[in-house]
Amino acid sequence: MKLITSYTSPFGRKVRIVLAEKRIEYQLIEDNTLSYESGVSILNPLGKVPILLLDDGRTLYDSSVIVDFLDHSSPAGKLIPSDHRQAISIKRREALADGISDAAVLIRQEQMRPPPLQSTEWITHQQAKIERGLEHIANELEGQKWWGGDLFSLADVALGCTLAYLDFRLPALDWQKRHPNLRRFYSKLEERPSFTETAPPMI
């Protein structure tokens, strides 16, 4: 299978970490969706990465769909519980982490516009989403080994990618100072090979 993504995408990194945790071999194809030469929109009408090209010719997009498919493709490194209620709990956490990443990406895109065209109100609105989300997660994580309980799961993968993206693109938010338990959680994740091997380039 082939994964089309950007090295800096938190959603693409989530898929790459799942592939690493489950020891699934794949070919990575980097694509810049902002480039006129990008062919992403041919494979995904929304023009977004990541996109997974399966060996049978099928195309999957949206990171949440892709990781769900991957977790059911191999019994190794199970990241979503088999029990439906527990699985929904993990997927809800994934959605919250992804929502924070969405807000961070929107801020990043706004900051790339010429200063006279940037909307401070829009940026503030997105920052509020991030702050509320992190506060909620920090409260849920208190006293827990992992975000979803005793076992490492997709929720932890998604949250790790979100926190890393905030550090990478929005360091001024300084979430580590305001949420020490998230900082400790993130430090634990950084020790996993799947996270160190997929760290975005510092550009």
Secondary structure as GFF3:
##gff-version 3
##sequence-region A 1 203
A	DSSP	beta_strand	2	5	.	.	.	ID=ss1
A	DSSP	alpha_helix	10	21	.	.	.	ID=ss2
A	DSSP	beta_strand	27	30	.	.	.	ID=ss3
A	DSSP	alpha_helix	40	43	.	.	.	ID=ss4
A	DSSP	beta_strand	51	53	.	.	.	ID=ss5
A	DSSP	beta_strand	59	61	.	.	.	ID=ss6
A	DSSP	alpha_helix	63	73	.	.	.	ID=ss7
A	DSSP	alpha_helix	84	111	.	.	.	ID=ss8
A	DSSP	three_ten_helix	115	117	.	.	.	ID=ss9
A	DSSP	alpha_helix	120	141	.	.	.	ID=ss10
A	DSSP	alpha_helix	154	169	.	.	.	ID=ss11
A	DSSP	three_ten_helix	171	173	.	.	.	ID=ss12
A	DSSP	alpha_helix	175	178	.	.	.	ID=ss13
A	DSSP	alpha_helix	180	189	.	.	.	ID=ss14
A	DSSP	alpha_helix	193	196	.	.	.	ID=ss15
###
